[in-house]
Amino acid sequence: METAPLLHTAGPMSPKALNAIYRHIGPREINLSLETGAGASTLLMSHLSNRHLVFAYDGGSRSIDSVRNSPLLNRTAVEFIEGPTQKTLPRFTFPGPVQFALIDGPHAYPFPDLEYYYIYQALEEGALLVLDDIHIKTVNHLFSFLKKDDMFSLAEVVGTTAFFTRTDAPTFCASADGWELQSYNKRVLHQYDWNRQVRELLPTSIRRFLKAAIRACQSDCRIWIDRPERRAYVSNTGVVSGRAAGNLRDRFLWVLVRREGQDGWWPQGGGPIPVNQGSWQCVAEFGGCNYGSNWFEIVAILANSSVNDFLVRTRSAEIHDFPFRSASAADAYRRVQRK
């Protein structure tokens, strides 16, 4: 496609994700498509779809004008429905079955779920549903649901963009309940109560040990922190080293540090840390000179490519509420004290 190289500079969606959209659509005919949000994906879909609906809200960013005035836009194929999708989608009637949909509108809760509610009912069998920014918790909640739902099959994850194919499963009734029919809910009925009671009876140290043991049995890789030792004293900076074993292919080793009691983690080493013959090490920082004597937490994780892409983009910033247990195939934890 002649315009494809130019699309790479036209918006925040990554070139890999745009290429994946083009690849997944392939030779299929797209008579009707839609997206929430506007950007490079709008320009691409204007050349791949006979009619592309764009539900977007400018909000002072002039993003819609930038797309509308782009020389790459095929204006004859695109219709803009401007305004907050929370209001425009419920009022809109789709003129026919949809073959492609991209959810990339407002990310605050519950707006991604609300967009999905009005979109899924229009998707025909074999349609492509794309979910962008799955590293954001609210979007990741929808991602987790779709992975288990009978109506969708996960085709691929490219960075922080997930690609689903609409299966031949019946469309879930939008006007009833039927929560017990959804695969996502099958393990929710009884697990929380007995888990909570058992956890409350066990000391925190034993709970942490049991969690680590269970994950080690389920994972195909392991990671250890050898230095510094548990409860060791550290300076402003110090070497963190350890070992990794198992299936390390397509795994990326990261070390993160935070002061105990804070929710922000700081990636260390400037990026993913290489593993050489089963060993790794990096230099970590434990706060500035004004931190005084404090406890710090170290975590080393083996992450997949999508988590790695997210950490690469944010490696110079504090990451709040980073769920390292759910974001890694294996992890190791260490608690140390600043001198």
N, C-alpha and C positions, 0 to 999 in steps of 0.2 A: 504494500500500500504506500503511495507516494508521500502522504502526509505523516506517516508514522514517525519518522525521525524528529519532525518538528513538534510533535505532541509531547515529547519528553520534557520540554521546557514550558509547557502550557498550564501546569497546575500541580497541586501537591501530591496527587496519586503517583506512585513510583512507576518508572518505565517498565519494570518487570511485571507489575500488576496490569498495566495497559497492554503489554504484549500478551499477557495471559488471557485477557478479555478477547483480544483479536484471535488468539489461538483456539480458545474454547468455542467461540462462535463459528469459526471455520467456514465451511460452505453452506451452513444452514441459513434459510431465509428468515429474516426478522421483519415481520410485518408491523408489530407494535412492541415498543420497548419503553422503559421508564427508568428514571433515577431520582433520588432525593439528593439535593445538593447539585452544584454545577462546577465544572472545571474541565480538565483535560479529557475526562471520560465523556463529557458532553460532545466535545469536538470529534472524538473517535466514533461515538455512536451515531453521530449525524451522517457518517459515511457508511455505516453498517446496517442501519435500520431504515425502513420505509417511512416510519413515523415514530419519533422519539419524544416522549413527554418528560419535561424537566420540572420537578416540583422543588422550587428553591426560594430562599429568602435572602435578600441582599444584606439587610441589617447595617447598611452604611459602608460595607466593604467594597462595593462596586464590582463584586465578583461576577454578577450576572452580566453587567455591561461589558466586562472584559471578554467574556465568552461570546456574547452577542456581536461584538465588534471585531472578533478575530477573523482574519482572512481564511482560517482553516475551517470555519463553520459552514456546513451545508444548510443554509437557512430554510430551504424548502422542506426539510425533513424534521425540523425541530419546532416544538410548541412549548413555550414557557408558561407555567402556571405559578405565578409569583405570590409569595406570602408564606407564613409559617406553615409547615406541612401538617402540624397538629390541627390546623383549620381547613387547609385546602384539600387534603386527601379525603376526609370524611364527606365533603360536599361533591367530590368528583365521581362521575360514572364512567368507567372504562368502556371504550367503544367496541371492545372485543378481547379475545384471549391475549395474554401477554407472553412473549417468548424470552424476554430478557428484563431483569430488574436489578438495579444497584441501590442498596440502602447505604447512604452516606450523608444523611441530613443531620439534624440536631442530635447530639450524643447524650444529653442529660436524661436521667431517668424520669418518666417511662417512655420517652419519645421514640427510641429505636423499636421497642416492642409495639408501640402504637402504629408506626409506619408498617411494620410487618403485618399487623392485623388487617389493614386495608389492602395490602399488596398481595398476600398469599392466596387470597380467594380468586384472583384474576390470573394466576399463573397456570399455563397449560402443561400437560405432561411433556417432559423433556426440556422445559424451560430452564434457563440459567439464572440462578439467584446469586448475586454477589454481595458480600457483606464486608465493608471496609472498616479499618481501625479496630480490629478485634482485641488489641492490647488494652483498650479502655474497658473498665469493668462493666459498665452498662451494656456495651456492645458485646463483650465476651459472654455475658449472661445469655443473650440471644443466640450467640454462636454455640454455646453448650447445649441449648435446647434443640437447635437445628441438627446437631450431630446425632442426636438420639431419635429424632422424629421420623416416622415412617414415610412422610411425604417428601423427604429429601435425602439425597446421598451426597456425602462430602467428596468432591472431585479432587480438590487441591487447595493447599494454603500457600500463598506467595507473600512472604513477608508478613504484613498484618492484614492481608486481604484473603478472605475465604470464598471458595467457589463451590456452590451446591447445584445439583441437578434435581429437578422436580421428578419424582418417581410416578408410578401409576397408582399409588395408594389413593384412596378416596379423599377428597378435600374435607378437612375437619370442619364440622358444622360451626359456623361463626355466631350462631344465635342460641346455642345450648351450652351446657357445661361439658360433661364427659371427660373430666380430667383424668379419670382412671383408665381411659383408653389411650392416653399418650404415653409413649415409652419413657419419656423424661420423668414421669411420676411413679414408675413402677417400684423404685427402691426407696421412696420417701415415706411410706406409710408407717413403718415400724422402727426404722433404724435410729432415729434421733433419741428416743426416750431411753433405751437400754444403753446406748453409747454414753449419754450424759451421766447416767447413774454410775456406770463403771468408771468413767473419767473422774468423777468427784471423789471416788473412794481411793484413787491412786495419787501418790505424790507427783509433783510436776516432773521431777527427774526420771521417774519410772515411765510416765506417759511418753516423755520425749524419747526414751530408749526404745520403747515398744514401737512407736511410730517409725523410728529409723530402722528397726529390725524388719518390720513388715515391708517397708519400701525397698529395703535391700533384697528381700526375697522376690519381690515382684519385678524389680528392675533388671535389665541386662548389663548394667554398668554400675560402678562404685567409685566413690571419691572419698579421700581422707585428708585431714589437715594434720600435719606432723609438727610444724612450728608456726607460731609459738605454742607452747604447751597450755593446757587448761589452766586458767586463772593466773597465767604468767604476767609479769610486769613488762610493759612495752614503753618505748619512747614515742616522740612525735611521729616518727616513721620507723618501719621495721620490715623485715622479710617475712612473708607468709609463704610456706612451702608445704608440699604434700605429695600424695600419689593418686593415680586414677587407673582403673582397670576395667576390663570388659569390652563391650562393643562401643568404641569411641567414634565410630564413623558418623559423620554429620552431627557430632556433639561439640559444643563450644563451652570451654571452661571459663567461668567468670568468678571473680572474687569481689564481694561487696562488704562494706564496713558501715556501721552506724554507732552512735553513742546510745547506750542502753536507755530506754525510756522514750526515745524518739521514734517516729515512724518513717523517717527518711533514710534511705540507703544510698551510699556513694560507691559507684563502680571504681575499682582500683586497676592499676596497670595500664590504663589507656585503651583497653580493648580486650578481646578474648586472649587468654593466656595459653601458649603452646604447651603441649605435653610431650616430653622427650623421654622415650623408653620408660614410660609409666610414671615419670616424675614431673613436677611443675613447681614454679615459684614466681613470686612477684613482690614488688615493694609496695607496701600499703601505708597510708597516712591515718593517724589516729588523732585527728583534731589539731588545732593550732596551739600556740603557746598559751593562749588565754583559757584553755579548757580545764587546766588543773588536773587533779587526780579524779578520774572518772572510769567507770566500767564501759568497755566497748564490746560490741558483738561482731564477729566475723562469720560470713557464710561463703562457702565455695559451692558452685553449682555446675552441673553439666546440662546445658540448655540446648533446645532444638533450634533450627534456623530462624523461625519466626521470632522467638524470644531473643535470639542473638541480634537480629536486625533491629529490634526495638532497643536493646541495650547499646548497640553501636550508635544509634541516633541520639541517645540520651546520656552517653557516657560521661559528659562533662557537667551533668546536672544532677541534683538530688532527686531520687525516685521515691515517691511517697507510696506507702502501703504496698510495697513490692511483694507479691505472693510467691516467695522462692520455692516453697514446697510444691505448689501446683504448677509452677512454671519450669520445673526441671525434672530430668529423669533420675537424678541423684543429687544429694546435697550433703554437706558436712558443716557442722556448727562449732564455733569456738567462742568462749567468753574470756576476755583479758582485761587487765587493769592498767590505765595510764599512770606512769610514775608521777 
